Amino acid sequence: MWFDIDQRSSTPIYQQLVEGVKQAVARGILIQGEKLPSVRELAARITINPNTIAKAYQELEREGVIETLRGRGTFVAVQEIKASEGEKKRVICENGGKNPGGGLLSGPHPG
C-alpha cells in the first residue's frame, strides 16, 4: 500500500490517509489520472471504517488532489503544474531571454 496508518497515533486516521495520499502523489507513487480503490474496497483492504475513508476522500477532493467521476470511480486529479517565479526566470535564461513559446520577454508590444 502507498501509505501507512498508525492506529496508536494522535493524528486522526482520516488525516493520516489524506497525508499519505498527498505524499504518494508528491513522490510519484500515485500518478495523475490513476484510479484509486473505491471507498469500500480500500476500507476492506486496510480494515478501516468506510465512513473514515469517505471523509478522507472528501477532503482530498475538496483540496483538488483527487476527483470522483460519477459511474467511473475516483482518480488522482490531473493538475496544471505551476512554476514559481524563480523557475520561470531560470527557463527564460536557459532559452536566451525567450519564453518557451518563442517570443522575447521584453514588455508590452505596440499593437
C-alpha positions in Angstrom: 0.0 0.0 0.0 1.2 3.6 -0.7 0.6 4.8 2.9 0.8 3.7 6.5 -1.9 4.0 9.1 -0.8 4.2 12.8 -3.8 3.2 14.9 -2.0 4.5 18.0 -1.2 7.9 16.6 -2.9 11.0 18.0 -3.5 12.1 14.4 -6.9 11.1 13.2 -7.0 8.1 10.8 -8.7 10.1 8.0 -6.0 12.8 8.3 -3.3 10.1 8.1 -4.9 8.8 4.9 -5.1 12.4 3.4 -1.5 13.0 4.1 -0.5 9.5 2.8 -2.2 10.1 -0.5 -0.7 13.6 -0.8 2.8 12.2 -0.1 2.2 9.3 -2.6 1.2 11.8 -5.3 4.2 14.1 -4.5 6.6 11.2 -4.7 5.2 9.9 -7.9 3.9 6.7 -6.4 0.4 7.7 -7.4 0.3 9.4 -10.8 -2.1 11.9 -12.3 -5.2 10.1 -13.7 -4.5 6.9 -11.8 -7.6 5.2 -10.4 -7.9 4.8 -6.7 -9.7 2.0 -4.9 -13.3 2.6 -4.1 -14.2 3.6 -0.5 -15.5 0.1 0.3 -12.5 -1.7 -1.4 -10.0 0.4 0.5 -11.9 0.1 3.8 -11.8 -3.7 3.4 -8.1 -3.8 2.4 -6.9 -1.8 5.4 -9.8 -2.7 7.8 -10.9 0.9 8.5 -14.5 2.1 8.7 -15.8 3.1 5.2 -17.0 6.4 6.7 -13.4 7.2 7.6 -12.2 6.5 4.1 -15.1 8.6 2.6 -14.2 11.5 4.9 -10.6 11.4 3.7 -11.7 11.1 0.0 -14.0 14.1 0.5 -11.2 16.2 2.0 -8.8 15.2 -0.8 -11.4 16.1 -3.4 -12.1 19.4 -1.7 -8.3 20.1 -1.9 -8.2 19.1 -5.6 -5.9 16.2 -5.0 -8.4 13.6 -6.3 -11.6 13.7 -8.4 -14.6 11.5 -8.5 -16.2 10.8 -11.8 -19.8 9.5 -11.3 -20.0 5.9 -12.5 -16.3 5.7 -13.3 -14.5 5.9 -9.9 -12.1 8.1 -8.0 -8.8 9.2 -9.7 -5.7 11.3 -8.8 -6.6 14.7 -10.2 -4.8 15.9 -13.3 -3.3 19.2 -12.2 -1.6 22.0 -14.1 2.0 22.3 -13.0 2.6 25.9 -11.8 6.2 27.1 -11.9 7.5 29.5 -9.4 8.8 32.9 -10.5 12.3 31.7 -9.9 11.7 28.6 -12.1 10.2 30.8 -14.8 13.3 33.1 -14.8 15.6 30.1 -15.0 13.8 28.7 -18.0 13.9 32.1 -19.7 17.6 32.5 -19.1 18.2 29.0 -20.4 16.3 30.0 -23.6 18.4 33.1 -24.3 15.8 35.5 -23.0 13.0 33.9 -24.9 9.9 32.4 -23.3 9.2 28.8 -24.1 6.6 30.0 -26.6 9.3 31.6 -28.6 8.6 35.3 -28.2 11.0 37.7 -26.5 10.0 38.8 -23.0 10.7 42.5 -23.0 7.4 44.2 -22.2 4.2 45.3 -23.9 4.4 45.3 -27.7 2.6 48.0 -29.6 -0.3 46.5 -31.5 
